[in-house]
Each structure stands twice: as C-alpha cells, then as structure tokens.
C-alpha cells in the first residue's frame, strides 16, 4: 500500500458521502437518496488497515469473522485478471460499492432492515453509514485476481438502525451534534476533531501530515481577542506590525461581498487556513524554514503550531467585504523550529511533558493548565542594556532584540538543543555570551545603506565578520523588529537545513550554505552590531561580529558540557551563567 492509494480510498469515500449528504446520490427505488444531516467525513486509520491487510492476504473473498477484524465493518471487491495498478483497483472498488444504490436501491425511510439488507446493498450501506468515519484498506494480488477491501470503525450495518440521519446537511459546527466536530459546508460533511494530532490531516507532499506527540488544545483568550479586534477594525488586510499585536501570531481572512452571518465567516476562515496543508503541503520533517514558509502555508503552520494554545478572534464588516482574523499566544511560525513535535499522541498526562497539562486521549490533545506562557516569536526586551549614539534609524530596543536572539541561539547550541540536519549539534563547553558593539553597527550600516546584497571586502571592515539577509515582496512591508527576528532565524536555520560536520570544524566544502550559522555560533565572536536598511522594493539587514569567526579548519566552538563554574570558562574575568550555559566575558567600552 502507498499513501497515494490510501488517499484514493479516502477521497472516493468522501466524494460519495458528500454526494449522499447533499441529496444528489441517484437511488434505484425513488429519485435520489435523502439528504444526510450529520454525515461524518472519513479519515484514514492505519490500525484498521492492518486488520484488513491480514484478511486480504488470505485471498478469501468472503467476509472475515468478526473476531478476525476486531468487530470492524468490512467491504470487499475483486477483479480478474490481476490488475497491477492499485489506484485503479481502489477507484473501481469504491465505485462498485456505491453503485449498489443506483442499481438496487434503498427505501426512502433509510432504515437498514433484514429485507433491505437482503436486497444486496450491504456494501453501499456500510460506505454510507453515518458514524463509520475511520477506514483502513488493503489491496492484494492473488493467483488469478486482485483482491481489495476496506474495514470501517465504528462498524455499520446494524439491523434496525438508520443508515444515516435524514435532514439538511450541516452549515455550521453546531449542526454536527458531535463533540468537537466542525462543519465542512462545501462538502456537507462533519469533520471530527484533532485530525492533525492523530495524523489524519491530508498533505499533498506526503499522504498525511505526521502525528503530533504533544499538540496543545486551544483555549479562548479575551485579551488576545482585543488586540485582534483593534486591528480588524482598521480593515487593513495585511499583517499587523508585531508591536501592534503584542507579539502574538496572526491569521487573516476576507470574504466578498459582506457576509452577515459571522458563524459562517468564522468557519470559512479556519477552513481556509487549514486547507493550505492539503493544497500546498509541508515536508514530512515538519520543520518551518524559509523555503517552507514561502510555499504559502503560514496560516496552516500558525494554526497547527504546537505551543500556540491561547486564541482570540474578530470578525468585522468593512467596505464591501467581511474581515476575520485570529491571534495566537504564544506566537508560532518560528523559523528554524518544528511546527509540532512528531510522535504518537498522548495517552497519559505524563506524555504531555508540560507543567499542569492533562491528556485528552480521545482528542489526542494536551489540555494546558493555567500557567501563562509569554509570546516567543517577538519578545519585547524586558530590560534595555544597549545604547549607541548613532543617528541611523536604529533604536536601543531593536539593538537589544538583535542581541537577545543571538544569545538565545548560542544558549540553545551550548545546551545541545540546537537541531542539526541529523540529530543535534554538540554541546558547547565555553560558548561566550555576546554583548552589543556600536562600532560594529556603524560598520555594517555604512555598507548595507548602499543596497548591495553582497559582502564588502574584509579590508573595509577590519576585525569584523559579517552576515547579510534580504527580503522583498510582502517582506518589504514588515517593520524593523520583524526583520531583525527573521534575519537571525534564517541564519540559525542553516544548521537544521544543511548541518555541520560531526567534528564541528568549519570546512571549505559546504561553507556557502552554512556560513551565516557558523558566524552566529562562533565561540569567540562575542560582540555584535546590526542594522536594517529599506531599499527600493526590498530590504537588507546585516550583523558584524568581533572578533571575526569562520576560520577554515578551526573549531566552530569547543565541544563538551557547558560551564557550571566560572573556572570552567577558562577566560580571564569570565563568569559562568549556568542558566544560559554561557560564559560572560568582562565588559568592554564599545
């Protein structure tokens, strides 16, 4: 079985269940089958597949005993001669099962009685069974034929029961009448919750998005709503500056003409954000880097960001359109980070690994306690310790932000928590904590103000290493704070995207793809100065480092357990910051 074949089975089932729900399924005994008021959307289940596969391998075309299929429902199909294309087999199988409605028919009362069952429509009724929403399928080549089947959990075909509830299909979530379900109005289907955490979210780049080990359940926050509402009232459809949204993440949506029903707007907005996964996809490693970000999946990644658990939203009527948005705390879309931790979803509270959290196994979500978490995407510096008498558009707050992010990443590296392309980068024994250097800022600003995106000659910046970053398009509208954060994220992300060698030595081979990271991580580069310049339609940022790093053949940093005492630092006047795992050099006057 391949993910493509699995997806074919899912898509075919949902196509026909949607057709039934909308009242468009041709019925032999009377026009069309009645509409379905709460038809569930089918999702794929690998455990169910395993039991179907075990039976299919026997090549026995009759129904498996209930004990052999764990009580799941079962549909079967065979085709002669052997058909090598499994996608074709999957399509023909589901088409065959659904065709029983048009060829044999089901009475309009839509109840499964013995007389209805013996009409020979049991494959259709199982396919259409409202509550059978998890499927697992198998295809097996036998000696002279190809055998296919699907099993269903919960099982359908319960005598005396309705095949599905008759009525108008859902338009809003409340119509679904199942805990946590959302309505997919376009499909007329109700969607079960926690599809991402359970590994059931469709992803075109690889079948389904990976399961989430510790996906947090969201809670509503009125303070977060207030900042979203203030921005929505401006009717500006671009992203609010980070400072205007207190560093929260933000998703936005608009619909024309004005939609008076706010519930419909809310549903369409979230459906739109989630649809980016199915339409554009995220690589299976589940890491947000610039390449992934520029695929156009930033709404999905914020929605799915594991630690963004506080939510506040707004819907506002503007001139000719309705505008909706949600903000998230802590913010997501942290370049160089996992969208969420991959693994089996929680079964016990201990699996969640967050203080005060409890596991909701049914939802596959971790329910947060009441401990507040600060936004992590843009953290306004609590203490401003940098100051430069330079009239160049930079602010002391921005300088502090540049410095804080460099030290945060250096701390992560020192602790052995920085994701390498394979595993994690080694711990750093004596990583120096950086301080801000106004001379370095003046040097880098004198170069980037020329709007030339390349490194200037080393002789023009004696004693300084240099990293540059640029952006255009929507990036150009970002403020300096966001540009600073994106720059440092981009440089650090080279570690996860390209990796460093196990010996932690800077080699010439591969330097071009890792050089920004190594400049940031260079142990002895402990002073940094940075700048931002807006050019015509694009923007350039840069930082310079003193003393310079990136010496070929040298260690990026000394490997070993980080300092626990001042003596571990082995540098004159240095102090060990155990919490940061960094060595603090004595102050300088720059």
Buried (B, 14 or more C-beta within 10 A) or exposed (E): BEEEBBBBBBBBBBBBBBBBBBBEBBBBEEEBBBBBBBBBBBBBBBEBBEBBBEBBEEBEEEBBEEEBBBEBBBBBBBBEEEBEEBBBBBBBBBEBBBBBBBEBBBBBEBBBEEEBEEBEBBBBBBBBBBBBBBBBBBBBBBEEBBBBBBBBBEBBBBEEBBBBBBEEBBBBBEBBEBEBBBBBBEBBBBBBBBBBBBBBBBBEEBBBBBBBBBBBBBEEBEEBBEBBBEBBEEBEEEBBBBEBBBBBBBBBBBBEEEBEEBBBBBBBBBBBBBBBBBBBBBBBBBBBBBEBBEBEBBBBBBBBBBBBBBBBBBBBBBEEBBBBBBBBBBBBBBBBBBBBBBEEBBEEBEBBEBEEBBBBEEBBBBBBEEEEBEBBBBBBBEEEEBEBEBEEEBEBBBBBBBBBBBBBBBBBBBBBEBBBBEEBBBBBBBBBBBBBBBBBBBBBBBBBBEEEEEBBEEEEBEBBBBBBBBBEEEBBEBBBBBBBBBBBBBBBBBBBBBBBEEEBEBEEEEEEEBBBBBBBBBBBBBBBBBBBBEBEEBBBBBBBBBEBBBBEEBBBBBBEEBBEEBEBBEBEEBBBBEEBBBBBBEEEEB
